[in-house]
Amino acid sequence: MKENNNLIQIPKGKSFYKKLMAFIGPAYLVSVGYMDPGNWATDIAGGSKFGYELIWVILISNIMAIFFQTLCARLGIVTGNDLAQACRSHYNKAVNYVLWILCEIAIVSTDIAEVLGTAIGLNLIFNLPLIYGVIITGFDTLLLLFLDRFGIRKMEAFIIGLIAIIGISFFVEIVISKPDYHGIVLGFIPSLPNEDALFIAIGIIGATIMPHNLYLHSSIVQTRNIERTEDGLKQAVKFNNIDSLVALNIAFLVNAAILILAASVFHRSGNYGVDDILKAHKLLEPVLGSTLAPILFGVALIAAGQSSTVTGTYAGQIVMEGFIHLRVQPWVRRLITRILAIIPSILTIMYFGDSATGELLIISQVILSLQLAFALIPLIHFVSSKNLMKDFVISKKSQILAWLLSTLIIYLNVRLVIETLTEWMSKSYSKPAEYLSVTICILLGILLIYIILEPIIHKTGDRDASDIHGDILFPEIDKIEPYNNIALALDFSRNDRDILSQAVNFCSKDSNLILIHIVESVSASIYGKKADDIESKKDIERINMYVKKLKSLGFQNVISEIGYGKAEKSLVQIVEKHRADLIIFGTHGHHGILDILFGTITDKIKHKLSIPILIAK
């Protein structure tokens, strides 16, 4: 993302339309997770086997999704923290690491569906072997790098464009398939013809709400420059609710269109066993007698895979920063996630053939089902907290509804996992694998019970958001000797001791010290100087404390500067602004491949500055 100029201003006037346009966007990024390739198989299976009778299930699951996504938006808007940051502030380090690992596994599982979806789409349109399509998906890192240059608003426009491609493709396919509109209307009346219909309904509901979307939405709603007043927050909550309602209903239309297409083409022609993407595509042309339908099917599949790829990357960054405050460059983050998704995809195709990709998609959905509860329960705890949400705490009725819906979703997901594992075990001859699967499920169950009861067990109420840098402690100064005019690039880690010690050893009490810190959070990258998240506030508090401490030591000419976004750009601007004649950096404490992963600021700015650079060790 581009920093500083990414801030999306909210019009001050009373024009409802202009304000709505300013807020529209975040929910569309979230909505692509509800129409990614992982959801297609259940929709296709439901339509081919039971016709239009399960449309109501998609509607119900979409209503649930809208409810929980609006809670995420409320959390992010009111607290200035995303869901991962809220978890980090509330739970102990061990629990946070487990939650982070589970979330990362879920994101990789989502990426597997996106890899397979894009690869299948390429196979359908260009007849490209699936294994080559999977490898090609590794290069979409370049797409992220390209889009990242244009900022969040352009990113939202790109995603909306892909959603439009998906929607138009299915609209044309439905027109070609000539569905029974009376049957579609009847499909909104709840009914479950048999046990198989119940199983598919569980799959549809269980696979609808994507856990990483909860983290994503609570973060990207902070890309709007809202007024931090009661009226400003109310306005932001209202317009983000409208954004969620519209965007997720578009996702509902896409999922319903997939089921309607399957019902119109396969169920009507007696092909009741079509339950995966490859089978569906192969039968589209011979049943409909149209070459356009399968091409549009492939185009929609690629668009769904690519849109989910982009948002999955941002979700990954958010959970990594939020849970453990670990930052890597976006393209590296994208590449690591994609490699972890490509490896099982390639191995599956190599050893089990193309037809096994459907089974891999099911596995990815089961993993998502396992993780979902660990995002839903903390979310409900946080938005129900009066201390955390103040006047924006959700009502008792909403709390009861949230717990009822989460209980239903968790029950359906647990049932889906149990039935899937039981089926696999009946075919498996590996006892260790069975014992491992059962053990993991039991441990996750214990953790879930702890998460549910944690407020009662510890009676902690609500803690203040923790500082991502730990306790505010002034670094020990080894020796004080005079120097001249220097800029200090501080990161509020143990490196600060080395930087400050070098500085005070070089300068006199009359010299200028320019204390610089760059806030690199997601919010800072978007808001720039107007960032109002917890990290920005804590960093300002900390650097002011540094100034005060240095002045108490006799250094009267001490000033502070906070930069936002990309460190290399902000640092150069601040150094040139104050005409510093020396800048001192600390060390990352890593080298080699880790420097590639995390990047070195000195490498990036050494050609942009004409002053000496000192690395303090």
C-alpha positions in Angstrom: 0.0 0.0 0.0 1.1 3.5 -0.6 1.4 5.5 2.6 0.1 8.9 3.7 -1.8 9.8 0.5 -3.9 6.7 1.1 -6.0 8.5 3.7 -9.7 8.4 2.6 -11.4 11.6 3.6 -15.0 11.6 4.7 -17.0 14.6 3.3 -18.0 17.1 5.9 -21.3 18.0 4.2 -24.7 16.4 4.7 -24.8 14.5 1.4 -25.7 10.9 2.2 -24.5 9.7 -1.2 -21.1 11.3 -1.0 -20.5 9.9 2.5 -21.6 6.5 1.5 -19.2 6.5 -1.5 -16.4 7.4 0.9 -17.2 4.4 3.2 -17.9 1.8 0.4 -15.0 -0.6 -0.1 -13.9 -2.6 2.9 -16.8 -5.0 2.8 -16.2 -5.8 -0.9 -12.6 -6.9 0.0 -14.2 -9.2 2.6 -17.0 -10.4 0.3 -14.6 -12.2 -2.0 -13.9 -14.7 0.8 -17.5 -15.7 0.6 -17.3 -16.5 -3.1 -13.9 -18.1 -3.3 -13.4 -21.5 -5.0 -13.6 -23.3 -1.7 -17.4 -22.6 -1.5 -18.1 -23.6 -5.1 -18.1 -27.4 -4.5 -20.8 -27.3 -1.8 -23.0 -25.0 -3.9 -22.5 -27.3 -7.0 -23.2 -30.4 -5.0 -26.4 -28.9 -3.4 -27.7 -27.7 -6.8 -27.0 -30.9 -8.7 -28.4 -33.2 -6.1 -31.4 -31.3 -4.7 -32.2 -28.7 -7.4 -33.3 -25.4 -6.0 -34.3 -26.7 -2.6 -31.2 -25.5 -0.7 -31.2 -21.8 -1.8 -32.6 -20.9 1.6 -29.5 -22.4 3.3 -27.3 -20.0 1.4 -29.6 -17.1 2.4 -29.5 -18.1 6.1 -25.7 -18.5 6.1 -25.3 -15.1 4.4 -27.5 -13.4 7.0 -25.2 -15.0 9.7 -22.1 -13.7 7.8 -23.5 -10.1 7.6 -24.2 -10.1 11.3 -20.7 -11.2 12.3 -19.0 -9.0 9.8 -20.8 -5.9 11.1 -19.6 -6.9 14.6 -16.0 -6.9 13.3 -16.4 -3.5 11.7 -17.8 -2.1 14.9 -14.8 -3.5 16.9 -12.3 -1.9 14.5 -14.0 1.4 14.3 -14.7 1.9 18.0 -11.5 0.6 19.5 -9.0 1.4 16.8 -7.8 -2.2 17.1 -8.4 -5.1 14.8 -9.5 -8.5 16.1 -5.9 -9.9 16.3 -4.6 -6.8 18.2 -7.6 -7.1 20.6 -6.7 -10.8 21.2 -3.0 -9.8 21.8 -4.1 -7.3 24.4 -6.5 -9.7 26.2 -4.9 -13.2 26.2 -1.5 -14.3 27.4 1.4 -14.9 25.1 1.0 -18.7 24.9 -2.7 -18.5 23.9 -1.9 -15.7 21.4 0.8 -17.8 19.7 -1.6 -20.8 19.4 -4.4 -18.5 18.0 -1.9 -17.0 15.5 -0.6 -20.4 14.3 -4.3 -21.6 13.9 -5.0 -18.5 11.9 -2.0 -18.9 9.7 -2.9 -22.5 9.0 -6.4 -21.3 8.0 -5.0 -18.7 5.7 -2.8 -21.3 4.0 -5.9 -23.6 3.7 -7.8 -20.7 2.1 -4.9 -20.2 -0.3 -4.9 -23.8 -1.3 -8.5 -23.3 -2.5 -7.4 -20.2 -4.4 -4.4 -22.0 -6.0 -6.6 -24.9 -7.1 -9.4 -22.6 -8.3 -7.1 -20.5 -10.4 -5.3 -23.6 -11.7 -8.6 -25.3 -12.6 -9.8 -22.1 -14.3 -6.6 -22.0 -16.5 -7.2 -25.7 -17.3 -10.8 -25.1 -18.3 -10.0 -22.2 -20.6 -6.6 -23.0 -22.0 -6.5 -26.8 -21.4 -3.3 -26.2 -19.3 -2.4 -29.2 -17.1 -3.3 -28.6 -13.5 0.2 -29.0 -12.2 1.4 -26.2 -14.5 -1.5 -24.0 -13.5 -0.6 -24.5 -9.8 3.0 -23.4 -10.5 1.9 -20.3 -12.5 -0.1 -19.2 -9.5 3.2 -18.7 -7.6 3.8 -15.6 -9.8 0.8 -13.7 -8.6 3.2 -12.1 -6.1 4.0 -9.8 -9.0 0.3 -8.8 -9.1 0.3 -7.8 -5.5 3.5 -5.8 -5.9 1.8 -3.9 -8.8 -1.4 -3.2 -7.0 0.3 -2.2 -3.8 1.8 0.8 -5.6 -1.6 2.4 -6.1 -3.1 2.4 -2.6 -6.1 1.0 -0.9 -8.7 2.8 -2.9 -7.4 1.4 -6.2 -7.1 -2.0 -4.6 -10.8 -1.8 -3.6 -11.7 -0.8 -7.2 -9.7 -3.7 -8.5 -11.5 -6.2 -6.3 -14.9 -4.7 -7.1 -14.0 -5.2 -10.8 -13.2 -8.9 -10.3 -16.5 -9.3 -8.4 -18.3 -7.7 -11.4 -16.6 -10.2 -13.7 -17.8 -13.1 -11.5 -21.3 -11.7 -11.3 -21.6 -11.0 -15.0 -20.2 -14.5 -15.9 -22.8 -16.3 -13.8 -25.6 -14.0 -14.9 -24.9 -14.9 -18.6 -24.6 -18.6 -17.7 -28.0 -18.6 -15.9 -29.6 -16.9 -18.9 -28.1 -19.6 -21.1 -29.3 -22.4 -18.7 -32.9 -21.2 -18.6 -33.7 -22.0 -15.0 -37.1 -22.7 -13.5 -37.9 -19.4 -11.8 -40.9 -20.8 -10.0 -38.6 -23.5 -8.5 -36.1 -20.8 -7.5 -38.8 -18.9 -5.5 -39.8 -22.2 -3.8 -36.2 -22.8 -2.9 -36.4 -20.0 -0.3 -38.9 -22.1 1.7 -36.9 -24.1 4.3 -36.9 -27.8 3.7 -34.5 -30.7 4.0 -35.5 -33.7 1.8 -33.2 -36.2 3.5 -30.0 -36.8 5.5 -27.8 -36.1 2.5 -29.4 -32.6 2.2 -28.7 -32.0 5.8 -25.0 -32.9 5.3 -24.7 -30.5 2.3 -26.5 -27.8 4.2 -24.0 -28.2 7.1 -21.2 -27.9 4.5 -22.7 -24.7 3.0 -23.2 -23.0 6.4 -19.9 -24.2 7.8 -17.9 -23.1 4.8 -19.5 -19.7 4.5 -18.0 -17.6 7.3 -14.2 -17.4 6.7 -12.2 -16.9 9.9 -9.5 -14.7 8.2 -12.3 -12.4 7.0 -13.1 -11.5 10.6 -9.6 -10.2 11.2 -9.4 -8.5 7.8 -12.6 -6.6 8.2 -11.9 -5.3 11.7 -8.6 -3.8 10.3 -9.5 -2.3 6.9 -12.5 -0.4 8.2 -9.8 1.8 9.8 -8.8 3.1 6.4 -11.4 5.9 6.7 -10.5 9.2 8.3 -13.4 9.3 10.7 -14.0 11.8 13.5 -13.2 10.2 16.9 -16.4 11.6 18.4 -19.5 9.8 19.4 -21.3 11.2 16.3 -18.4 10.4 14.1 -18.2 6.8 15.3 -22.0 6.3 14.9 -21.7 7.6 11.4 -18.9 5.2 10.6 -20.7 2.2 12.1 -23.9 3.0 10.2 -22.2 3.4 6.8 -20.0 0.3 7.3 -23.1 -1.7 8.1 -24.6 -0.5 4.8 -21.4 -1.4 3.0 -21.5 -4.9 4.6 -25.1 -5.4 3.8 -24.7 -4.6 0.1 -21.4 -6.3 -0.5 -22.3 -9.6 1.2 -25.6 -9.7 -0.5 -23.7 -9.6 -3.8 -21.8 -12.6 -2.5 -25.1 -14.3 -1.7 -26.2 -13.7 -5.3 -23.0 -15.2 -6.6 -23.3 -18.3 -4.4 -27.0 -18.7 -5.2 -26.2 -18.3 -8.9 -23.7 -21.2 -8.6 -26.4 -23.4 -7.0 -29.0 -22.3 -9.5 -26.7 -23.1 -12.4 -26.0 -26.5 -11.0 -29.7 -27.2 -10.5 -30.7 -25.9 -14.0 -28.0 -27.8 -15.8 -27.2 -31.0 -13.8 -30.2 -31.8 -11.6 -32.6 -31.2 -14.5 -30.7 -33.5 -16.8 -30.4 -36.3 -14.2 -26.7 -35.7 -13.4 -27.2 -35.8 -9.6 -23.6 -36.8 -8.7 -21.8 -33.6 -9.8 -20.1 -32.5 -6.7 -16.8 -30.8 -7.8 -15.6 -28.0 -10.1 -14.0 -30.3 -12.7 -17.1 -32.5 -13.2 -19.3 -29.4 -13.4 -17.2 -27.8 -16.1 -17.0 -31.0 -18.2 -20.7 -31.4 -18.3 -21.6 -27.7 -19.0 -21.0 -27.8 -22.7 -22.6 -31.2 -23.6 -25.7 -30.5 -21.5 -26.2 -26.9 -22.5 -24.9 -27.2 -26.0 -23.0 -23.9 -25.6 -19.2 -23.3 -25.7 -19.6 -20.0 -24.0 -20.9 -21.3 -20.7 -17.8 -23.4 -19.8 -15.5 -20.5 -20.8 -17.4 -18.0 -18.5 -17.3 -20.6 -15.8 -13.5 -20.7 -16.1 -13.2 -16.9 -16.2 -15.3 -16.6 -13.0 -13.1 -19.2 -11.3 -9.9 -17.3 -12.1 -11.4 -14.0 -11.0 -12.6 -15.6 -7.7 -9.1 -17.1 -7.1 -7.2 -13.9 -7.8 -9.5 -11.6 -5.8 -9.2 -14.0 -2.8 -5.5 -14.1 -3.2 -5.1 -10.3 -2.8 -7.3 -10.1 0.3 -5.7 -13.2 1.8 -2.4 -11.5 1.8 -3.6 -8.5 3.7 -5.4 -10.8 6.2 -2.0 -12.6 6.7 -0.2 -9.3 7.4 -2.9 -8.2 9.8 -2.8 -11.4 11.9 1.0 -11.6 11.9 1.3 -8.0 13.1 -1.7 -8.2 15.5 -0.9 -11.4 17.3 2.9 -11.4 17.5 4.0 -8.0 16.1 6.0 -9.6 13.4 6.4 -7.6 10.1 7.7 -8.8 6.8 7.5 -7.2 3.4 4.2 -7.9 1.7 5.6 -9.7 -1.3 7.6 -12.0 1.0 4.5 -12.7 3.0 2.6 -13.4 -0.2 5.3 -15.7 -1.5 5.7 -17.7 1.7 1.9 -18.3 2.0 1.7 -19.2 -1.7 4.6 -21.7 -1.5 2.9 -23.4 1.5 -0.3 -23.7 -0.6 1.4 -24.8 -3.8 3.4 -27.7 -2.2 0.4 -29.8 -1.0 -1.4 -29.0 -4.3 1.5 -30.2 -6.4 2.0 -33.4 -4.3 -1.7 -34.2 -4.5 -1.8 -33.8 -8.3 1.4 -35.8 -8.7 0.5 -38.7 -6.5 -3.2 -38.9 -6.7 -4.1 -37.3 -10.0 -6.2 -34.3 -11.0 -9.4 -35.8 -9.6 -8.0 -35.6 -6.1 -8.1 -31.8 -6.1 -11.7 -32.0 -5.1 -10.7 -33.9 -2.0 -8.0 -31.4 -1.2 -10.6 -28.6 -1.4 -12.7 -30.5 1.1 -9.7 -30.8 3.5 -9.0 -27.1 3.2 -12.7 -26.4 4.2 -12.5 -28.7 7.2 -9.4 -26.9 8.4 -11.2 -23.6 8.1 -14.1 -25.1 10.0 -11.8 -26.1 12.9 -10.4 -22.5 13.2 -13.6 -20.5 12.9 -14.7 -20.8 16.5 -11.3 -19.4 17.7 -12.2 -16.1 15.9 -15.9 -16.0 16.6 -15.7 -16.4 20.4 -13.2 -13.7 21.1 -15.1 -11.3 18.8 -18.3 -11.8 20.8 -16.4 -11.3 24.1 -14.9 -8.1 22.9 -18.0 -6.4 21.3 -20.0 -7.4 24.4 -17.6 -5.6 26.7 -18.8 -2.3 28.1 -15.3 -1.4 29.3 -13.8 -1.9 25.8 -16.7 -0.7 23.6 -18.1 2.0 25.9 -21.4 3.3 24.5 -21.0 1.1 21.4 -21.3 -2.2 23.2 -23.8 -4.4 21.5 -27.2 -4.8 23.1 -28.2 -7.8 25.2 -30.4 -9.0 22.4 -27.5 -8.9 20.0 -25.3 -10.7 22.5 -27.9 -13.5 22.8 -28.2 -13.7 19.1 -24.4 -13.8 18.6 -24.1 -16.6 21.1 -27.0 -18.6 19.5 -25.6 -18.2 16.0 -22.0 -19.0 17.0 -23.2 -22.1 18.9 -25.1 -23.2 15.8 -22.1 -22.5 13.5 -19.7 -24.3 15.9 -22.0 -27.3 16.2 -22.4 -27.5 12.4 -18.6 -27.2 12.0 -17.8 -29.8 14.6 -20.3 -32.2 13.1 -18.8 -31.6 9.6 -15.3 -32.3 11.0 -16.4 -35.4 12.8 -18.2 -36.9 9.8 -15.3 -36.1 7.5 -12.8 -37.6 9.9 -15.0 -40.7 10.4 -15.2 -41.1 6.6 -11.4 -40.7 6.2 -10.6 -43.1 9.1 -12.9 -45.8 7.5 -10.7 -45.6 4.5 -7.3 -45.2 6.3 -5.0 -48.0 7.3 -2.7 -45.7 9.3 -3.4 -45.9 13.0 -0.9 -43.2 14.0 -2.5 -40.7 11.6 -5.9 -41.5 13.1 -4.6 -41.0 16.7 -2.9 -37.8 15.7 -6.1 -36.4 14.2 -8.2 -37.3 17.2 -5.5 -35.9 19.6 -5.4 -32.6 17.7 -9.2 -32.3 17.8 -9.3 -33.0 21.5 -6.6 -30.3 22.2 -8.4 -27.8 20.1 -11.6 -28.6 22.0 -9.9 -27.9 25.3 -8.5 -24.6 24.0 -12.0 -23.6 22.8 -13.5 -24.3 26.2 -10.8 -22.1 27.7 -11.5 -19.3 25.3 -15.2 -19.4 26.0 -14.7 -19.5 29.8 -11.6 -17.3 30.0 -13.5 -14.1 31.2 -15.0 -16.2 34.1 -11.8 -18.1 34.9 -9.6 -15.0 35.2 -12.3 -12.4 36.0 -10.0 -10.0 34.1 -12.8 -7.9 32.7 -11.1 -5.8 30.1 -7.5 -4.8 29.9 -6.2 -1.7 28.2 -4.7 -2.3 24.8 -1.1 -3.4 25.4 1.8 -1.6 23.9 3.2 -3.6 21.1 6.7 -2.6 22.3 6.3 -3.8 25.9 6.7 -1.7 29.0 7.9 1.9 28.6 11.4 1.8 29.9 14.2 4.3 29.2 17.3 2.6 27.8 20.4 2.7 30.1 23.0 5.3 29.1 26.6 4.0 29.3 28.5 7.2 29.0 27.8 10.8 28.2 30.2 12.7 25.9 29.4 15.7 23.7 28.9 15.4 19.9 27.1 17.7 17.3 23.8 17.4 15.4 22.5 13.9 14.9 19.3 12.1 14.0 18.5 8.9 15.9 16.4 6.2 14.2 14.7 4.5 17.1 12.6 1.4 17.0 11.8 1.1 20.7 13.7 -2.2 21.1 16.9 -3.1 22.8 18.7 -1.4 19.9 17.8 2.0 21.4 20.4 1.6 24.1 23.2 1.3 21.6 21.8 4.2 19.5 21.4 6.6 22.4 24.8 5.6 23.9 26.6 6.4 20.7 24.7 9.7 20.3 25.4 11.1 23.7 29.0 10.0 23.5 29.4 12.1 20.3 27.5 15.3 21.2 27.7 18.1 23.6 24.9 19.3 25.8 24.2 22.2 23.3 23.9 19.8 20.3 20.6 18.9 18.6 19.2 15.5 19.0 16.4 14.5 16.5 14.6 11.5 17.8 12.9 9.7 14.9 10.5 6.7 15.0 8.4 5.4 12.1 5.0 3.8 12.8 4.6 1.0 10.2 1.2 -0.4 11.2 -1.5 -1.0 8.7 -3.4 1.9 10.1 -0.4 4.2 9.8 0.2 3.2 6.2 -3.3 4.3 5.4 -3.9 7.3 7.7 -0.5 8.8 7.7 -0.1 11.6 10.3 -3.7 11.3 11.2 -3.4 7.7 12.4 -5.3 7.2 15.6 -4.7 3.6 16.4 -3.3 2.3 19.7 0.2 1.8 18.3 0.5 5.4 17.0 -0.7 6.8 20.4 1.7 4.6 22.4 4.7 5.5 20.1 4.0 9.2 20.5 3.8 8.7 24.3 7.1 6.8 24.3 9.1 9.2 22.1 7.9 12.1 24.3 9.1 10.2 27.3 12.5 9.8 25.6 12.7 13.6 25.0 11.8 14.3 28.6 14.4 11.9 29.9 17.2 13.3 27.7 16.4 16.8 28.7 16.6 15.8 32.4 20.1 14.6 31.5 21.0 18.1 30.3 20.3 17.8 26.6 18.0 20.8 26.0 17.9 20.8 22.2 16.0 17.6 21.8 13.1 17.2 19.4 11.0 14.3 18.3 9.5 13.3 14.9 7.1 10.5 14.2 6.9 9.2 10.6 4.2 7.0 9.2 4.2 4.2 6.6 7.3 3.0 4.8 10.3 3.6 6.9 12.8 4.4 4.1 10.7 7.2 2.7 9.7 8.8 6.0 13.2 8.7 7.4 14.7 10.5 4.4 12.0 13.2 4.5 12.6 13.8 8.2 16.4 13.8 8.0 16.3 16.3 5.1 13.8 18.5 6.8 16.0 18.9 9.9 19.3 18.9 7.9 20.9 16.4 10.2 24.6 15.7 9.6 24.6 12.2 10.9 22.0 9.4 11.4 22.4 6.5 13.7 20.7 3.2 13.2 20.5 0.1 15.4 20.9 -3.4 14.0 18.1 -5.8 13.2 19.8 -8.6 15.0 19.6 -10.9 11.9 21.3 -11.4 8.7 21.4 -13.5 5.5 18.0 -14.8 4.5 16.3 -12.9 7.4 17.5 -9.6 5.9 15.8 -10.6 2.7 12.6 -11.4 4.6 12.5 -8.3 6.8 14.4 -5.9 4.6 17.3 -3.6 5.8 16.5 0.1 6.0 20.1 1.1 5.6 20.3 -0.6 2.2 17.2 1.2 1.1 18.2 4.7 2.1 22.0 4.8 1.8 21.8 6.1 -1.8 19.1 8.6 -0.9 21.1 10.4 1.9 24.3 12.4 1.6 25.2 12.3 5.3 27.1 9.6 7.2 25.2 6.6 8.5 26.3 5.0 11.7 25.2 1.5 12.7 25.2 1.2 16.5 26.1 -2.2 17.9 
